[in-house]
Amino acid sequence: MGPMIQFHFGAVVLAAGASTRMGRPKQLLRLGDRTLIRRTVDTVLDSAAWPVAVVLGAHAAAVRAEIARLPVLAVENREWEEGLSSSIRAGVRVLDSFSLSLDAAVLVPADQPHLSAGSLRRLAEAHLREGRSIVAAHFAGHPGPPALFARRHFAELLALSGPEGARPLFARHAGDLATVPCPELATDLDTPADYEAFLALASTTP
């Protein structure tokens, strides 16, 4: 456990999307007794990540109400329509200014119902073990989110633009990239069919 004590990483939960394919705010979909955004933020708070910034955009007021009593930094991204990059910039900017002692930031999407604190811990452990400056979850055949970026990548994250988010950094820094197998994260909730399938499976799983 030793080195973990010295390693401080914050988290950016990306919850600004408009959920156009879902047809309603997916952040507010109910999974059991909690909404998807509440479940995601609770999971991140259960991990070693601190501080936790939650980036709001479309449906900001409704999503903010869901996380109102949680110890997180709610960040409103007024440029959310530009896509994921604008939310990454908004979240990393807050983490960067909030704490100069942060060693890294982990970017966490708000639509992976099987995300666990263990997934985030494995990213941090891989970073410490392998010394790579970027560690991404690996599922569905390629690296994806959540992904941890050492502080030296913050300037690049702050310079991102467009809908693709941080993915271009995986290719740009292929030699600095480690991946952690997280097959459970292949489930994301983008469409009504995804949601129905998830609920159906959840109701048959003991």
TORDRENVEX-476357 format. One line per 2 residues: number of its first residue (from 1); their letters; for each residue x, y, z of N, C-alpha, C. Coordinates in steps of 0.001 Angstrom, whole numbers, plus 524288, in hexadecimal, padded with zeros to 5 digits. Example, Ala and Ser with C-alpha at 12.3 -4.5 7.8 and 13.67 -1.06 7.14 Angstrom:
<pakes>
1) as) 83386,7E9C6,81E78,8300C,7EE6C,81E78,83390,7F31C,81E78; 83232,7F736,81BA8,83566,7FBDC,81BE4,83264,8001E,81EBE
</pakes>
This chain:
<pakes>
1) mg) 80342,7FB4A,80000,80000,80000,80000,80364,804E9,80000; 80836,804A8,801E5,80B9D,80916,802C0,80B00,80DB9,7FF1E
3) pm) 80C61,80D15,7FA0D,80C8D,811AB,7F6A9,8074A,81457,7F5F0; 802FE,81182,7F6B4,7FDD6,813DC,7F5ED,7FD16,818A8,7F962
5) iq) 7FF6E,81883,7FE11,7FEB9,81CD7,801BC,800BE,821E3,7FF3F; 804FE,82173,7FC42,80775,82612,7F9F3,804D8,827B6,7F4DC
7) fh) 80171,8247D,7F2CE,7FF61,82568,7ED8A,7F9E6,827C1,7EDEA; 7F956,82C8C,7EC24,7F44C,82F3C,7EC91,7F1FD,8300E,7E728
9) fg) 7ED68,82DD4,7E63D,7EAD8,82EDC,7E137,7E54B,830C5,7E222; 7E3C3,8348B,7DEEC,7DE6C,83674,7DF0B,7DB3D,833C8,7DACE
11) av) 7D62E,834DD,7DAC0,7D2CF,83281,7D6BD,7CF66,836AA,7D443; 7CE6B,835E8,7CF3C,7CAB1,8392F,7CC5B,7C65D,83595,7CA6F
13) vl) 7C19B,8365E,7CC77,7BD17,83355,7CAA4,7BA6C,8367A,7C659; 7BA0F,8341B,7C1BF,7B825,836E2,7BD19,7B246,83600,7BC80
15) aa) 7AF35,839C5,7BE51,7A983,83911,7BE83,7A6AA,83D7F,7BBC1; 7A916,83FAA,7B7A6,7A6DA,8444E,7B524,7A3C4,84316,7B034
17) ga) 7A3D8,83E33,7AE7A,7A18F,83CE9,7A960,79BA6,83D77,7A92A; 799AD,83E10,7A467,7940E,83EE7,7A3A4,79105,839CC,7A313
19) st) 793C7,83550,7A2AC,79134,83030,7A220,78D5F,83017,79D99; 78EF8,83211,79919,78B44,8326B,794B2,78949,82D08,7930F
21) rm) 78CBA,82910,79336,78AF6,823DD,79174,78751,82152,7956B; 787D1,822D6,79A62,7845D,8209E,79E60,77EFD,8232F,79E28
23) gr) 77ECE,8282C,79C87,779CB,82AE3,79C3F,77826,82D50,7A168; 77B2E,82C79,7A585,77A55,82F12,7AA97,77F8F,82EF8,7AD6F
25) pk) 78030,8320B,7B17C,7855B,83262,7B3F8,7870A,82D2A,7B648; 78B0F,82AC6,7B404,78C8D,8259D,7B605,78EF3,82600,7BB6F
27) ql) 79102,82AA9,7BCC2,79327,82B51,7C200,78EFE,82A33,7C62C; 789FB,82AE1,7C4BA,785B7,82A5F,7C884,782D8,82527,7C818
29) lr) 784CD,82195,7C4BE,7825F,81C67,7C46E,782C6,819C5,7C9BF; 77E96,8171B,7CB4A,77EC0,81475,7D061,780D0,80EE7,7CFBE
31) lg) 784AC,80D98,7D2F2,786BE,80844,7D328,78608,80694,7D8CF; 781F7,8037B,7D9C5,780DF,80223,7DF33,77F35,806FD,7E22A
33) dr) 781CB,80802,7E69F,77FFF,80C4A,7E9FA,782AD,81177,7E8C5; 7861B,81194,7E4D6,78903,81668,7E3BE,78905,8179C,7DDF6
35) tl) 789DC,81C98,7DCBB,78A8B,81E12,7D740,7900D,81C9C,7D58C; 790C9,81C74,7D06F,795E3,81B05,7CE3F,79A1C,81EDD,7D00B
37) ir) 798F2,823F2,7D016,79CF6,827BB,7D1AF,79E35,82714,7D77C; 79A37,8262E,7DAB3,79B2B,82587,7E04F,79E8C,820AC,7E141
39) rt) 79D2F,81C87,7DE75,7A024,817A9,7DF05,7A5DB,81870,7DD5C; 7A6AC,81B33,7D8F8,7AC02,81C28,7D711,7AF1B,81F66,7DB02
41) vd) 7ACBF,823A1,7DCE6,7AF8D,82715,7E082,7B09A,82452,7E5AF; 7ACCE,82157,7E7AE,7ADB0,81E50,7EC7E,7B25F,81AA5,7EBCC
43) tv) 7B2A2,81822,7E739,7B6EA,8147C,7E620,7BC2D,81749,7E634; 7BC69,81BD7,7E3B1,7C156,81EBB,7E387,7C2D4,82095,7E903
45) ld) 7BEF6,82230,7EC18,7C014,823E9,7F173,7C1E6,81F5E,7F4E1; 7C06D,81A98,7F36C,7C23B,815FB,7F654,7C7E1,8149F,7F503
47) sa) 7C9F4,81707,7F0E5,7CF4F,815E4,7EF46,7D302,819B5,7F208; 7D800,8196F,7F0A9,7DBDE,81CF1,7F310,7DC02,82249,7F070
49) aw) 7D8D7,8230F,7EC64,7D8FD,82802,7E982,7D713,82C88,7ECDF; 7DA08,830D8,7ECD9,7D872,83586,7EFA4,7DBCC,83A0E,7EDBB
51) pv) 7D97A,83E6E,7EC84,7D3DC,83F79,7EC86,7D123,83D27,7E7C1; 7CBED,83D54,7E7EF,7C8C0,83B59,7E39F,7C5BF,83FEB,7E143
53) av) 7C6B6,840F9,7DC44,7C3D4,8450F,7D972,7BFB3,84269,7D612; 7BAEC,84451,7D641,7B6B4,84241,7D2FA,7B53C,84683,7CF1B
55) vl) 7B5EF,8455C,7CA0D,7B500,8495B,7C60F,7AF67,848EB,7C40D; 7AC81,84D36,7C49A,7A70A,84D77,7C304,7A698,850B4,7BE12
57) ga) 7A28D,84F99,7BAF4,7A1BF,8529F,7B635,79C02,852A4,7B4D8; 79A7C,84F41,7B12A,794EB,84E8C,7B00F,7925B,84C8F,7B51B
59) ha) 78D96,84E17,7B616,78AAF,84C3C,7BABC,78D91,84D74,7BFD7; 7908D,851C8,7BFDA,793EB,852E3,7C461,790E0,8532A,7C982
61) aa) 78C68,855CE,7C98F,78996,8568E,7CE7D,787C8,85159,7D0BC; 785AF,84DFD,7CD51,783B5,848ED,7CF2A,78822,8456F,7D112
63) vr) 78C87,84580,7CE46,790F4,84230,7CFD4,79360,8445C,7D4D6; 793BF,84988,7D537,795EB,84BF6,7D9E9,792C7,84A60,7DEC3
65) ae) 78D9B,84A23,7DE28,78A4C,848B6,7E29F,78B8E,84337,7E491; 78D17,83FCA,7E0F7,78E52,83A5D,7E268,79351,839EA,7E5AF
67) ia) 796DA,83DAF,7E509,79BEF,83D43,7E7B7,79C8D,84191,7EBCF; 79835,84447,7ECE6,79878,84901,7F023,79AF9,8481A,7F574
69) rl) 79A05,84399,7F7DE,79C00,842DD,7FD33,7A125,83FDD,7FD62; 7A376,83EF9,7F8DE,7A84C,83BE7,7F8C4,7AD06,83F86,7F8CE
71) pv) 7B168,83DAD,7FB18,7B617,840F4,7FB75,7B917,84122,7F655; 7B6BA,843A6,7F276,7B92D,84405,7ED4C,7B948,849BC,7EB98
73) la) 7BC8C,84AD9,7E7BB,7BCBD,8500B,7E557,7B950,84FDA,7E078; 7B4D5,8526E,7E095,7B16E,85280,7DBF7,7B342,856E7,7D85E
75) ve) 7B460,85588,7D386,7B68B,85943,7CFC7,7B2CA,859B5,7CB3E; 7B0F7,85E5F,7CA1E,7AD75,85EEF,7C59D,7B09E,8602C,7C0B9
77) nr) 7AFFB,85CEC,7BCC9,7B2AD,85DAD,7B7CE,7AEE4,86033,7B3F3; 7AF91,86540,7B324,7ABEF,86802,7AFA6,7AD01,866CA,7A9E7
79) ew) 7B151,8642E,7A8DB,7B2A9,862D9,7A36A,7B199,85D10,7A24A; 7AE13,85AA0,7A54E,7AD58,854F7,7A4E9,7ABDC,85324,79F6F
81) ee) 7A960,85694,79C68,7A7A9,854E8,7972F,7AC43,853C8,79390; 7B0DD,855B7,794E5,7B58A,85491,791C2,7B6EE,84EC5,79221
83) gl) 7B540,84C3D,79651,7B677,846AC,79705,7B9F6,845BD,79BBC; 7BBCF,840ED,79BF4,7BEA1,83EFA,7A080,7C35F,8423C,7A1FD
85) ss) 7C63C,8441C,79E1D,7CB10,846FD,79F4D,7CA0C,84BAF,7A2CA; 7C5B6,84E6D,7A1D1,7C49E,8531F,7A4EA,7C3BA,851A6,7AAA3
87) si) 7C158,84D22,7AB91,7C06C,84B71,7B0F7,7C57D,849B4,7B39A; 7C8E2,84723,7B097,7CDF7,84598,7B2BF,7D101,84A80,7B43F
89) ra) 7D0FC,84E61,7B0D0,7D3BB,8534A,7B207,7D19A,855BD,7B703; 7CC6B,85607,7B775,7C9FF,85888,7BC02,7CB6F,855A7,7C106
91) gv) 7CB48,85072,7C0DD,7CC6C,84D61,7C591,7D21F,84D8F,7C71B; 7D598,84D02,7C345,7DB37,84D03,7C46D,7DCDF,85269,7C65C
93) rv) 7DA8F,85685,7C41F,7DBDC,85BD6,7C5D9,7DAB9,85C6D,7CBB1; 7D642,85A62,7CD63,7D4D3,85ACD,7D2EC,7D889,8579A,7D654
95) ld) 7D9AC,852CF,7D4B7,7DD46,84F9B,7D7D7,7E2A5,85231,7D827; 7E463,85430,7D3C0,7E99C,85679,7D36F,7EA08,85B33,7D713
97) sf) 7E5E8,85E5B,7D743,7E633,86306,7DA8E,7E502,861B7,7E03F; 7E20F,85D8B,7E11F,7E07B,85C2B,7E673,7E518,85A0F,7E98F
99) sl) 7E85E,856F9,7E6F8,7EC88,8546B,7E9E7,7F184,8540C,7E6B6; 7F590,8568C,7E8A9,7FAA0,85644,7E600,7FD77,8513D,7E751
101) sl) 7FB6D,84E44,7EB1F,7FE28,8497D,7ECAF,7FC19,844AB,7E9CE; 7F878,8457A,7E620,7F65F,840F4,7E34A,7FA80,83EA8,7DFA5
103) da) 7FAF1,83981,7DFB0,7FE93,836D1,7DC33,7FBFF,8353B,7D717; 7F6D2,834D1,7D71A,7F417,832C9,7D27E,7EE4B,83404,7D2E4
105) av) 7EBA1,83352,7CE85,7E5EB,833CA,7CE66,7E3C2,82F16,7CB75; 7DF64,82D0C,7CD61,7DCCA,828D0,7CA97,7D7B9,82AFE,7C84C
107) lv) 7D6E5,82A07,7C339,7D22A,82BCF,7C08C,7CE3A,8275A,7C091; 7C986,82875,7C292,7C59F,8245D,7C377,7C095,825C5,7C0A2
109) pa) 7BEC4,8226C,7BCFD,7B9C3,8238A,7BA7B,7B555,8225B,7BE4A; 7B0D1,824BA,7BD56,7AC6D,823EE,7C0F8,7A8B3,81FB5,7BF14
111) dq) 7AA45,81C99,7BB1B,7A669,818E8,7B8F1,7A836,8133D,7B90E; 7ABC2,811E9,7BCB8,7AD82,80C7A,7BD35,7AB45,80A2C,7C23D
113) ph) 7A6F1,80750,7C1D8,7A453,80587,7C6A8,7A788,801A0,7C9CE; 7AB7F,7FF1B,7C768,7AE9D,7FB47,7CA51,7B3C2,7FD84,7CC52
115) ls) 7B45A,802AF,7CC07,7B903,80529,7CE35,7B95C,803E9,7D408; 7BE1B,802DC,7D5E1,7BEC5,801E3,7DB82,7C383,804E2,7DD7A
117) ag) 7C3B1,805A2,7E29D,7C84D,80815,7E4FA,7CD16,804B8,7E3CD; 7CC40,7FF96,7E352,7D08A,7FBFF,7E209,7D2D8,7FD18,7DCAE
119) sl) 7CF89,7FE92,7D8DE,7D18C,7FFDD,7D39E,7D54D,8047B,7D40F; 7D3CD,80863,7D718,7D716,80D0A,7D79A,7DC1C,80BC2,7DA96
121) rr) 7DB9A,80863,7DE73,7E045,806D5,7E16F,7E423,803F7,7DDEC; 7E216,800A6,7DA71,7E596,7FDBB,7D6F2,7E886,8015F,7D336
123) la) 7E5FA,8059D,7D187,7E8AD,80969,7CE2E,7ED40,80BDD,7D130; 7EC33,80D76,7D606,7F04A,80FFA,7D929,7F4BE,80C28,7DA4B
125) ea) 7F355,8074D,7DB7F,7F761,80363,7DCAC,7FAC3,80258,7D7DF; 7F852,80226,7D345,7FB4E,80129,7CE77,7FF02,805B3,7CD66
127) hl) 7FD44,80A76,7CE6E,8009D,80F0A,7CDA9,80570,80EAC,7D12F; 80494,80D3D,7D619,808F2,80CF1,7D9D3,80C8F,80864,7D888
129) re) 80A3B,80418,7D6D1,80D49,7FF5F,7D5C5,81078,7FFE4,7D0C5; 80E0F,8021C,7CCB8,81087,80218,7C790,81300,80750,7C620
131) gr) 811D0,80B58,7C930,81448,81065,7C839,81287,81312,7C336; 80E31,81145,7C0EB,80C3D,813D5,7BC22,808F5,8188F,7BDB4
133) si) 8092C,81C9E,7BA7F,80696,8217B,7BC07,800CA,821A5,7BA98; 7FF07,81DE2,7B766,7F974,81D71,7B62D,7F7DB,817BF,7B70B
135) va) 7F39C,816F9,7B9E3,7F195,811A7,7BAAC,7EBCB,811B7,7B95A; 7EA3A,80E6C,7B5AD,7E4C6,80E48,7B3FE,7E274,808EC,7B519
137) ah) 7DD59,808DE,7B5F4,7DA8D,803E4,7B626,7DAC1,80181,7B0AA; 7DABD,7FC53,7B05A,7DABE,7F9CA,7AB39,7D5F9,7F641,7AAE8
139) fa) 7D2A9,7F735,7A708,7CDF9,7F3FA,7A63F,7CC56,7F480,7A094; 7C955,7F0BA,79ECA,7C75F,7F0C6,79961,7CBD4,7F186,79579
141) gh) 7D074,7EF86,796DA,7D4B5,7EF72,79311,7D82D,7F43D,792D3; 7D70D,7F846,795FE,7DA77,7FCE1,795C3,7DA6C,7FFD1,79AF4
143) pg) 7DE3A,80351,79BB3,7DE49,8066A,7A084,7D9D4,80A55,7A087; 7D7C6,80B5E,7A523,7D377,80F13,7A5A0,7D32E,81123,7AB28
145) pp) 7CF04,813F4,7AC4F,7CE7E,8163C,7B189,7CC60,81238,7B573; 7CD38,812FB,7BA80,7D030,8173D,7BCD7,7D601,816D6,7BB91
147) al) 7D88E,81B57,7BB7E,7DE27,81B78,7BA52,7E0D5,81F51,7BDF6; 7E56D,81DBC,7BFBF,7E879,820ED,7C354,7ECE5,8239F,7C052
149) fa) 7ED89,828A6,7C141,7F19C,82BBD,7BEA7,7F508,82E4B,7C2D0; 7FA1B,82D45,7C287,7FDB9,82FE5,7C61A,7FD8E,835C4,7C523
151) rr) 7FF19,838B2,7C91C,7FEA5,83E61,7C8D5,80164,840B1,7C40D; 80586,83E1E,7C230,80850,84078,7BDC5,80503,840A8,7B8CD
153) hf) 80096,83DEB,7B8CF,7FD0C,83E26,7B44D,7F8B8,84237,7B4F4; 7F88B,844EA,7B978,7F433,84894,7BA5C,7F3FC,84CC3,7B61D
155) ae) 7F88F,84ECC,7B488,7F88D,852F6,7B08A,7F60F,850FF,7AB7B; 7F737,84C09,7AA22,7F4D9,849D5,7A55C,7EEFA,84919,7A5FC
157) ll) 7ED56,84771,7AA9E,7E7BE,846C4,7AB90,7E502,84C0F,7AB2B; 7E796,85029,7AD14,7E54C,85565,7ACEE,7E53B,857A5,7A764
159) al) 7E824,85527,7A3D5,7E859,85700,79E71,7E4E5,853C4,79AC4; 7E20B,84FF6,79CDB,7DEB9,84C9B,7998F,7DA4F,84FCA,79721
161) sg) 7D883,84E04,79291,7D3D4,85067,7904B,7D0BE,84C3F,78D5E; 7CBAF,84D4E,78CC3,7C864,849C8,789B0,7C5DB,84571,78CCF
163) pe) 7C313,841F6,78A19,7BFD8,83E0B,78CAF,7C2BD,8392F,78E8B; 7C7A0,83890,78CDC,7CA48,83397,78DE9,7CC5C,83307,7936D
165) ga) 7CCF8,8374D,7961D,7CF0F,836F6,79B61,7D4DF,835B6,79B68; 7D67E,83287,79F32,7DC15,8319D,7A01E,7DE46,82D12,79CF2
167) rp) 7DAFF,82A67,799E8,7DCDF,825D0,796FB,7E1CD,826CB,793BB; 7E243,82B60,7911D,7E6F5,82C3D,78DF0,7EC0C,82BBC,7910D
169) lf) 7EBD3,82CA6,79627,7F091,82C38,79954,7F26C,82690,799C3; 7EECA,822DC,7994D,7F067,81D56,79999,7F42E,81C12,79529
171) ar) 7F2E3,81DEF,7907A,7F638,81CE1,78BEC,7FB2B,82036,78C12; 7FA77,8251E,78D91,7FEE0,828C3,78D9C,8031C,82700,7916D
173) ha) 8017A,82476,795AD,8053A,822CF,799BB,80518,81CD9,79A63; 804DE,81A1F,79600,8044B,8146B,79642,80881,811EB,799AF
175) gd) 80D3A,81414,7998F,81177,811DB,79CB4,810E2,812D7,7A281; 80D7E,81686,7A3EE,80CA7,817DE,7A974,80772,815BA,7AB71
177) la) 804E4,8127B,7A841,7FF9F,810AF,7A99A,7FFBE,80B2D,7ABD7; 7FD67,80A8B,7B070,7FC6E,80551,7B299,7F68A,80477,7B290
179) tv) 7F4DE,7FF9D,7B214,7EF3E,7FE92,7B23D,7EE13,7FA67,7B653; 7E950,7FA9E,7B850,7E779,7F70A,7BC56,7E28B,7F46E,7BA41
181) pc) 7E263,7EF35,7B9FB,7DDAA,7ECAA,7B7EA,7D8EF,7EDB8,7BB6E; 7D4D8,7EFF7,7B927,7CFFC,7F11E,7BC00,7CB5E,7EF95,7B88C
183) pe) 7CABA,7EA8A,7B75E,7C69F,7E905,7B3A4,7C128,7EAC8,7B546; 7C057,7EB4F,7BA73,7BB20,7ECCD,7BC5C,7B99C,7F255,7BAA0
185) la) 7BD77,7F57C,7B934,7BC4D,7FAE6,7B7C4,7BA87,7FB73,7B21B; 7BA62,7F715,7AF47,7B864,7F74C,7A9E4,7B299,7F8BE,7A9D2
187) td) 7AFE3,7F7F2,7AE3A,7AA60,7F97E,7AE81,7AA0A,7FF52,7AF72; 7A7ED,80237,7ABA5,7A69D,807A3,7ACCE,7A0F3,80882,7AB34
189) ld) 79EAA,80C99,7AD47,7991C,80D88,7AC64,79880,8123E,7A8D0; 797DD,81129,7A3BD,79761,81565,79FE7,791E5,815D8,79DA4
191) tp) 78F2B,8116B,79D5B,78A19,8115F,79AB6,78603,80EEE,79E47; 780FA,80FC5,79D26,77CE6,80D35,7A047,77D9C,80743,7A05F
193) ad) 77F62,804FF,79BF4,7802A,7FF4D,79BCD,78471,7FD9B,79F99; 788B0,800B8,79FF8,78CDA,7FF7E,7A3B9,78AA0,7FF5A,7A942
195) ye) 78767,80339,7AA77,7853B,803BF,7AFBE,781A0,7FF2C,7B0F7; 77E1E,7FDEC,7AD27,77A78,7F989,7AE01,77D7D,7F472,7AEE1
197) af) 78191,7F3AF,7ABB0,784A5,7EEDF,7AC1B,7875B,7EE9C,7B166; 7896C,7F303,7B327,78C11,7F326,7B833,78837,7F1DC,7BC9D
199) la) 78396,7F446,7BC77,77FB0,7F34D,7C091,77DE8,7EDA0,7C07B; 77D32,7EB84,7BBC8,77B79,7E60E,7BB59,77F8A,7E26A,7BDBD
201) la) 78474,7E367,7BC8E,788AB,7E025,7BEA0,78907,7E0C8,7C487; 78896,7E59C,7C65B,7890F,7E6A8,7CBFD,784BD,7E3D8,7CEFC
203) st) 7800E,7E372,7CC90,77BB9,7E10D,7CF74,77C3C,7DB1F,7CFA1; 77F77,7D8CF,7CC14,78003,7D31B,7CC34,784F4,7D175,7CF1C
205) tp) 78854,7D548,7D052,78D16,7D3FF,7D32A,78C03,7D442,7D8F9; 78D5C,7D017,7DBD2,78C2B,7D023,7E16C,78F27,7D46E,7E447
</pakes>
